[in-house]
Amino acid sequence: QVQLVESGGGLVQPGESLRLSCAASGSGFNFMGWYRQAPGKQRDLVASITLGGSPRYADSVKGHFTISRDNAVNTVYLQMSNLKPEDTAVYYCNAHFAWSVTQYWGQGTQVTVSS
């Protein structure tokens, strides 16, 4: 049973930074990433990263979010800088293997950007 455990969410002011972490109980995921869901909206991809370290970003976060992963400890990170109120959402960690349709999800962590 794969488990993804997120940490690092919280309340910050506009312009501040936050780093999310997601530790997986499994290893070797071809893709790990972060999605977010704001109230009343669908869950959208924020950033993803391959096993080899190639990142991909949603246009809305390019230049102020950075995704990384440490395969030695099966953890993916999301460094969020210059946060804006529109970044407010529940952030979910995601992991999956290229050869499987099964998606693994974390429980979600709330990020609130407000003055």
N, CA and C atoms as an extended XYZ file, in Angstrom:
345
Properties=species:S:1:pos:R:3:atomname:S:1:resname:S:1:resid:I:1 pbc="F F F"
N         0.845       -1.184        0.000 N   GLN     1
C         0.000        0.000        0.000 CA  GLN     1
C         0.886        1.241        0.000 C   GLN     1
N         0.814        1.984       -1.083 N   VAL     2
C         1.609        3.208       -1.192 CA  VAL     2
C         0.934        4.326       -0.419 C   VAL     2
N         1.702        5.048        0.356 N   GLN     3
C         1.188        6.222        1.067 CA  GLN     3
C         2.054        7.427        0.740 C   GLN     3
N         1.386        8.549        0.551 N   LEU     4
C         2.063        9.820        0.323 CA  LEU     4
C         1.685       10.747        1.471 C   LEU     4
N         2.676       11.278        2.153 N   VAL     5
C         2.426       12.134        3.316 CA  VAL     5
C         3.005       13.513        3.050 C   VAL     5
N         2.103       14.495        2.987 N   GLU     6
C         2.505       15.878        2.697 CA  GLU     6
C         2.733       16.652        3.986 C   GLU     6
N         3.554       17.666        3.882 N   SER     7
C         3.770       18.587        4.993 CA  SER     7
C         4.221       19.930        4.431 C   SER     7
N         4.098       20.973        5.257 N   GLY     8
C         4.632       22.270        4.882 CA  GLY     8
C         3.627       23.338        4.533 C   GLY     8
N         2.349       23.018        4.507 N   GLY     9
C         1.354       24.033        4.196 CA  GLY     9
C         1.188       25.006        5.348 C   GLY     9
N         0.414       26.049        5.100 N   GLY    10
C         0.163       27.020        6.150 CA  GLY    10
C        -0.378       28.326        5.622 C   GLY    10
N        -0.396       29.320        6.501 N   LEU    11
C        -0.881       30.661        6.169 CA  LEU    11
C         0.318       31.597        6.023 C   LEU    11
N         0.410       32.242        4.874 N   VAL    12
C         1.498       33.196        4.631 CA  VAL    12
C         0.922       34.461        4.010 C   VAL    12
N         1.715       35.505        4.038 N   GLN    13
C         1.307       36.765        3.426 CA  GLN    13
C         1.766       36.808        1.969 C   GLN    13
N         1.119       37.611        1.148 N   PRO    14
C         1.557       37.762       -0.253 CA  PRO    14
C         3.031       38.136       -0.332 C   PRO    14
N         3.720       37.506       -1.272 N   GLY    15
C         5.141       37.760       -1.452 CA  GLY    15
C         6.049       36.836       -0.668 C   GLY    15
N         5.497       36.116        0.295 N   GLU    16
C         6.313       35.205        1.104 CA  GLU    16
C         6.491       33.867        0.389 C   GLU    16
N         7.330       33.019        1.008 N   SER    17
C         7.654       31.718        0.425 CA  SER    17
C         7.207       30.589        1.341 C   SER    17
N         7.084       29.415        0.753 N   LEU    18
C         6.683       28.228        1.495 CA  LEU    18
C         7.250       27.019        0.750 C   LEU    18
N         7.630       25.980        1.488 N   ARG    19
C         8.082       24.757        0.834 CA  ARG    19
C         7.232       23.588        1.295 C   ARG    19
N         6.681       22.885        0.323 N   LEU    20
C         5.912       21.678        0.592 CA  LEU    20
C         6.806       20.455        0.395 C   LEU    20
N         6.553       19.438        1.201 N   SER    21
C         7.269       18.166        1.076 CA  SER    21
C         6.263       17.035        0.999 C   SER    21
N         6.627       15.985        0.286 N   CYS    22
C         5.769       14.810        0.175 CA  CYS    22
C         6.660       13.584        0.212 C   CYS    22
N         6.500       12.799        1.268 N   ALA    23
C         7.286       11.581        1.433 CA  ALA    23
C         6.449       10.380        1.019 C   ALA    23
N         7.012        9.555        0.138 N   ALA    24
C         6.308        8.379       -0.360 CA  ALA    24
C         6.831        7.122        0.317 C   ALA    24
N         5.904        6.178        0.542 N   SER    25
C         6.312        4.911        1.144 CA  SER    25
C         6.882        3.948        0.111 C   SER    25
N         6.618        4.254       -1.166 N   GLY    26
C         7.174        3.445       -2.230 CA  GLY    26
C         8.346        4.148       -2.898 C   GLY    26
N         8.897        3.538       -3.919 N   SER    27
C        10.044        4.137       -4.599 CA  SER    27
C         9.978        3.894       -6.101 C   SER    27
N        10.782        4.670       -6.829 N   GLY    28
C        10.906        4.457       -8.257 CA  GLY    28
C         9.761        4.966       -9.095 C   GLY    28
N         8.971        5.881       -8.561 N   PHE    29
C         7.856        6.435       -9.335 CA  PHE    29
C         8.387        7.189      -10.552 C   PHE    29
N         7.839        6.900      -11.707 N   ASN    30
C         8.284        7.598      -12.914 CA  ASN    30
C         7.919        9.081      -12.876 C   ASN    30
N         6.786        9.383      -12.244 N   PHE    31
C         6.347       10.763      -12.141 CA  PHE    31
C         5.891       11.052      -10.717 C   PHE    31
N         6.303       12.181      -10.203 N   MET    32
C         5.783       12.703       -8.947 CA  MET    32
C         5.428       14.160       -9.200 C   MET    32
N         4.424       14.623       -8.506 N   GLY    33
C         4.030       15.991       -8.762 CA  GLY    33
C         3.082       16.553       -7.725 C   GLY    33
N         2.670       17.769       -8.000 N   TRP    34
C         1.752       18.502       -7.137 CA  TRP    34
C         0.583       19.025       -7.953 C   TRP    34
N        -0.596       18.855       -7.406 N   TYR    35
C        -1.821       19.421       -7.933 CA  TYR    35
C        -2.378       20.360       -6.870 C   TYR    35
N        -3.289       21.224       -7.288 N   ARG    36
C        -3.974       22.061       -6.310 CA  ARG    36
C        -5.433       22.225       -6.689 C   ARG    36
N        -6.234       22.445       -5.651 N   GLN    37
C        -7.660       22.613       -5.863 CA  GLN    37
C        -8.158       23.733       -4.969 C   GLN    37
N        -8.635       24.789       -5.602 N   ALA    38
C        -9.234       25.905       -4.883 CA  ALA    38
C       -10.722       25.627       -4.710 C   ALA    38
N       -11.362       26.273       -3.736 N   PRO    39
C       -12.793       26.032       -3.506 CA  PRO    39
C       -13.615       26.280       -4.772 C   PRO    39
N       -14.448       25.317       -5.114 N   GLY    40
C       -15.328       25.457       -6.261 CA  GLY    40
C       -14.669       25.247       -7.608 C   GLY    40
N       -13.391       24.850       -7.587 N   LYS    41
C       -12.665       24.661       -8.844 CA  LYS    41
C       -12.168       23.226       -8.957 C   LYS    41
N       -11.748       22.849      -10.146 N   GLN    42
C       -11.233       21.508      -10.357 CA  GLN    42
C        -9.792       21.419       -9.876 C   GLN    42
N        -9.342       20.187       -9.713 N   ARG    43
C        -7.958       19.950       -9.306 CA  ARG    43
C        -7.070       20.047      -10.537 C   ARG    43
N        -6.081       20.913      -10.472 N   ASP    44
C        -5.206       21.159      -11.618 CA  ASP    44
C        -3.754       20.836      -11.294 C   ASP    44
N        -3.028       20.416      -12.305 N   LEU    45
C        -1.605       20.157      -12.158 CA  LEU    45
C        -0.848       21.462      -11.936 C   LEU    45
N         0.027       21.465      -10.930 N   VAL    46
C         0.884       22.619      -10.671 CA  VAL    46
C         2.268       22.371      -11.256 C   VAL    46
N         2.834       21.218      -10.913 N   ALA    47
C         4.170       20.873      -11.401 CA  ALA    47
C         4.368       19.374      -11.256 C   ALA    47
N         5.188       18.826      -12.138 N   SER    48
C         5.531       17.417      -12.043 CA  SER    48
C         7.008       17.244      -12.374 C   SER    48
N         7.547       16.103      -11.979 N   ILE    49
C         8.961       15.844      -12.221 CA  ILE    49
C         9.152       14.350      -12.463 C   ILE    49
N         9.978       14.034      -13.440 N   THR    50
C        10.221       12.641      -13.770 CA  THR    50
C        11.252       12.014      -12.820 C   THR    50
N        11.389       10.718      -12.915 N   LEU    51
C        12.369       10.007      -12.099 CA  LEU    51
C        13.776       10.548      -12.359 C   LEU    51
N        14.012       10.975      -13.589 N   GLY    52
C        15.318       11.504      -13.955 CA  GLY    52
C        15.511       12.974      -13.615 C   GLY    52
N        14.451       13.613      -13.116 N   GLY    53
C        14.588       14.993      -12.670 CA  GLY    53
C        14.139       16.061      -13.640 C   GLY    53
N        13.427       15.698      -14.688 N   SER    54
C        12.931       16.694      -15.644 CA  SER    54
C        11.612       17.278      -15.143 C   SER    54
N        11.560       18.597      -14.949 N   PRO    55
C        10.348       19.215      -14.408 CA  PRO    55
C         9.409       19.731      -15.501 C   PRO    55
N         8.183       19.907      -15.095 N   ARG    56
C         7.185       20.546      -15.950 CA  ARG    56
C         6.301       21.386      -15.047 C   ARG    56
N         5.914       22.582      -15.538 N   TYR    57
C         5.145       23.517      -14.724 CA  TYR    57
C         3.914       24.011      -15.441 C   TYR    57
N         2.886       24.302      -14.668 N   ALA    58
C         1.751       25.033      -15.202 CA  ALA    58
C         2.209       26.459      -15.507 C   ALA    58
N         1.640       27.048      -16.529 N   ASP    59
C         2.050       28.403      -16.925 CA  ASP    59
C         1.895       29.405      -15.775 C   ASP    59
N         0.897       29.185      -14.935 N   SER    60
C         0.602       30.145      -13.873 CA  SER    60
C         1.664       30.189      -12.775 C   SER    60
N         2.519       29.162      -12.695 N   VAL    61
C         3.509       29.119      -11.621 CA  VAL    61
C         4.941       29.176      -12.145 C   VAL    61
N         5.111       29.200      -13.440 N   LYS    62
C         6.465       29.260      -13.991 CA  LYS    62
C         7.190       30.497      -13.493 C   LYS    62
N         8.414       30.282      -13.022 N   GLY    63
C         9.215       31.398      -12.550 CA  GLY    63
C         9.098       31.670      -11.062 C   GLY    63
N         8.063       31.121      -10.398 N   HIS    64
C         8.027       31.345       -8.950 CA  HIS    64
C         7.773       30.090       -8.129 C   HIS    64
N         7.568       28.934       -8.778 N   PHE    65
C         7.541       27.641       -8.096 CA  PHE    65
C         8.671       26.777       -8.670 C   PHE    65
N         9.282       25.969       -7.813 N   THR    66
C        10.308       25.035       -8.259 CA  THR    66
C        10.043       23.664       -7.655 C   THR    66
N         9.984       22.659       -8.511 N   ILE    67
C         9.782       21.290       -8.038 CA  ILE    67
C        11.120       20.548       -8.066 C   ILE    67
N        11.317       19.694       -7.079 N   SER    68
C        12.523       18.869       -7.028 CA  SER    68
C        12.174       17.562       -6.333 C   SER    68
N        13.077       16.607       -6.450 N   ARG    69
C        12.843       15.334       -5.773 CA  ARG    69
C        14.165       14.742       -5.321 C   ARG    69
N        14.084       13.986       -4.243 N   ASP    70
C        15.244       13.266       -3.723 CA  ASP    70
C        14.882       11.787       -3.753 C   ASP    70
N        15.386       11.082       -4.735 N   ASN    71
C        15.033        9.680       -4.907 CA  ASN    71
C        15.579        8.804       -3.786 C   ASN    71
N        16.618        9.265       -3.114 N   ALA    72
C        17.187        8.481       -2.014 CA  ALA    72
C        16.210        8.344       -0.841 C   ALA    72
N        15.367        9.360       -0.682 N   VAL    73
C        14.381        9.316        0.416 CA  VAL    73
C        12.956        9.370       -0.107 C   VAL    73
N        12.800        9.162       -1.418 N   ASN    74
C        11.457        9.068       -2.031 CA  ASN    74
C        10.582       10.258       -1.669 C   ASN    74
N        11.139       11.439       -1.825 N   THR    75
C        10.439       12.657       -1.437 CA  THR    75
C        10.467       13.672       -2.572 C   THR    75
N         9.325       14.333       -2.770 N   VAL    76
C         9.230       15.403       -3.757 CA  VAL    76
C         8.925       16.698       -3.002 C   VAL    76
N         9.490       17.785       -3.509 N   TYR    77
C         9.348       19.088       -2.876 CA  TYR    77
C         8.750       20.093       -3.848 C   TYR    77
N         8.089       21.092       -3.282 N   LEU    78
C         7.618       22.202       -4.079 CA  LEU    78
C         7.994       23.486       -3.348 C   LEU    78
N         8.969       24.188       -3.890 N   GLN    79
C         9.365       25.474       -3.340 CA  GLN    79
C         8.532       26.554       -3.999 C   GLN    79
N         7.769       27.260       -3.187 N   MET    80
C         6.866       28.291       -3.710 CA  MET    80
C         7.355       29.662       -3.240 C   MET    80
N         7.642       30.528       -4.174 N   SER    81
C         8.146       31.865       -3.857 CA  SER    81
C         7.176       32.911       -4.382 C   SER    81
N         7.282       34.115       -3.800 N   ASN    82
C         6.433       35.224       -4.235 CA  ASN    82
C         4.961       34.795       -4.329 C   ASN    82
N         4.473       34.209       -3.255 N   LEU    83
C         3.114       33.672       -3.261 CA  LEU    83
C         2.078       34.773       -3.408 C   LEU    83
N         1.001       34.435       -4.110 N   LYS    84
C        -0.085       35.368       -4.381 CA  LYS    84
C        -1.379       34.803       -3.817 C   LYS    84
N        -2.355       35.656       -3.567 N   PRO    85
C        -3.641       35.148       -3.045 CA  PRO    85
C        -4.256       34.075       -3.947 C   PRO    85
N        -4.039       34.182       -5.248 N   GLU    86
C        -4.606       33.175       -6.153 CA  GLU    86
C        -3.918       31.823       -6.067 C   GLU    86
N        -2.820       31.726       -5.296 N   ASP    87
C        -2.177       30.440       -5.046 CA  ASP    87
C        -2.853       29.681       -3.905 C   ASP    87
N        -3.800       30.323       -3.249 N   THR    88
C        -4.521       29.686       -2.157 CA  THR    88
C        -5.293       28.476       -2.654 C   THR    88
N        -5.049       27.323       -2.036 N   ALA    89
C        -5.687       26.079       -2.450 CA  ALA    89
C        -5.242       24.957       -1.518 C   ALA    89
N        -5.886       23.816       -1.669 N   VAL    90
C        -5.363       22.591       -1.068 CA  VAL    90
C        -4.416       21.978       -2.089 C   VAL    90
N        -3.217       21.685       -1.660 N   TYR    91
C        -2.195       21.117       -2.534 CA  TYR    91
C        -2.082       19.620       -2.276 C   TYR    91
N        -2.142       18.853       -3.348 N   TYR    92
C        -2.102       17.403       -3.264 CA  TYR    92
C        -0.847       16.864       -3.953 C   TYR    92
N        -0.202       15.932       -3.293 N   CYS    93
C         0.925       15.225       -3.887 CA  CYS    93
C         0.396       14.061       -4.713 C   CYS    93
N         1.069       13.786       -5.813 N   ASN    94
C         0.663       12.706       -6.709 CA  ASN    94
C         1.892       11.921       -7.144 C   ASN    94
N         1.708       10.622       -7.307 N   ALA    95
C         2.805        9.788       -7.806 CA  ALA    95
C         2.219        8.657       -8.634 C   ALA    95
N         2.927        8.272       -9.676 N   HIS    96
C         2.498        7.110      -10.439 CA  HIS    96
C         3.649        6.557      -11.269 C   HIS    96
N         3.440        5.327      -11.695 N   PHE    97
C         4.397        4.655      -12.554 CA  PHE    97
C         3.931        4.766      -13.998 C   PHE    97
N         4.870        4.838      -14.926 N   ALA    98
C         4.543        4.979      -16.335 CA  ALA    98
C         3.775        3.773      -16.864 C   ALA    98
N         3.984        2.598      -16.261 N   TRP    99
C         3.397        1.366      -16.770 CA  TRP    99
C         2.039        1.038      -16.145 C   TRP    99
N         1.531        1.923      -15.290 N   SER   100
C         0.284        1.646      -14.582 CA  SER   100
C        -0.659        2.841      -14.649 C   SER   100
N        -1.965        2.573      -14.653 N   VAL   101
C        -2.954        3.649      -14.613 CA  VAL   101
C        -3.244        4.097      -13.181 C   VAL   101
N        -2.713        3.392      -12.212 N   THR   102
C        -2.978        3.727      -10.812 CA  THR   102
C        -2.286        5.019      -10.418 C   THR   102
N        -3.079        5.926       -9.840 N   GLN   103
C        -2.556        7.194       -9.341 CA  GLN   103
C        -2.592        7.155       -7.813 C   GLN   103
N        -1.523        7.585       -7.198 N   TYR   104
C        -1.469        7.657       -5.742 CA  TYR   104
C        -1.540        9.124       -5.328 C   TYR   104
N        -2.326        9.378       -4.276 N   TRP   105
C        -2.551       10.748       -3.828 CA  TRP   105
C        -2.267       10.893       -2.343 C   TRP   105
N        -1.777       12.062       -1.985 N   GLY   106
C        -1.675       12.404       -0.586 CA  GLY   106
C        -3.001       12.931       -0.068 C   GLY   106
N        -3.025       13.263        1.210 N   GLN   107
C        -4.268       13.694        1.840 CA  GLN   107
C        -4.547       15.176        1.604 C   GLN   107
N        -3.561       15.895        1.130 N   GLY   108
C        -3.735       17.328        0.852 CA  GLY   108
C        -3.233       18.185        1.996 C   GLY   108
N        -2.689       19.330        1.633 N   THR   109
C        -2.242       20.298        2.640 CA  THR   109
C        -2.700       21.695        2.206 C   THR   109
N        -3.254       22.428        3.141 N   GLN   110
C        -3.822       23.743        2.837 CA  GLN   110
C        -2.732       24.801        2.768 C   GLN   110
N        -2.771       25.574        1.700 N   VAL   111
C        -1.917       26.752        1.565 CA  VAL   111
C        -2.832       27.958        1.417 C   VAL   111
N        -2.684       28.902        2.318 N   THR   112
C        -3.495       30.113        2.288 CA  THR   112
C        -2.580       31.323        2.217 C   THR   112
N        -2.810       32.156        1.204 N   VAL   113
C        -2.016       33.370        1.022 CA  VAL   113
C        -2.951       34.554        1.228 C   VAL   113
N        -2.730       35.266        2.307 N   SER   114
C        -3.632       36.357        2.655 CA  SER   114
C        -2.919       37.363        3.541 C   SER   114
N        -3.273       38.617        3.348 N   SER   115
C        -2.726       39.665        4.199 CA  SER   115
C        -3.649       39.929        5.379 C   SER   115
